[in-house]
């Protein structure tokens, strides 16, 4: 069975260039993660030696790919950055080939409907005539495959790029498309970082006007990996009206400000509910999103009321914008997409 011990044993054949000792006995391996056929290894060299780092990385990857049950390999070799100014973590950003705009959908808080908004905004932009891709960066709780009604695994092109499956005219990529059944993802930070980098730069996204990135809650590895890997054109913040949500959302906004990503606007989701007899019920309060947008001096993109049809459409894999674009809920998302 694939385990950390199996990985370490395999790596004992990789020698440090110019020495007879292997990288394991040298103590260079700092972290090993194994989950669902994916192996992530992090090494730390004691001196800046790009040639040695490249050779170790190539040999380690080749050895690990030969192990039974291994489907994906991530090897990271770190070197000291030397004296003086610290290395800029954003110096290695690369644009996603063939994509005009990369936009993150975020909140900082869970449970506010980011994935629902991401799926419907992607479909709304496509409805308005744009070519769109949707990347699910929620590694631990991927829900985009369910909401987009797609379960096909990506294929691999001749140049070893992942080819994303298409749902409702939109290119879709998610870790959920690579797993089987209900496997949990039990990964540490380095593996999440490498996966997101691959999802951005090793997937055939070319030909898109917009690549929407559905971010998980928080301001951790996934968010920083995204910001450090590609230059984002902006972020859209999703919140619910009450202060409990807005208080956490402010941290998400502060993170984007800190990494110099412009906030393109704010969406207030679950804004209110209309009962069958026409009574308006503000379950989570109302207006908090608009007020916070004004306070932050960012555009307010719109209110999305609570509609049972939005939830039903997401559970069925056909977002409301696709299944009923003329429904009030569909119209709301299309108008928000138009503003965006």
Helices and strands as residue ranges (DSSP letters): H 4-11, E 29-35, E 38-44, H 50-65, E 72-78, E 99-106, H 114-127, E 132-136, H 144-148, E 155-156, E 162-163, E 165-167, E 170-174, G 175-177, H 189-201, E 208-214, H 221-229, E 234-239, H 243-258, E 263-274, E 280-281, H 288-296, E 300-306, H 308-316, H 320-323, H 328-339
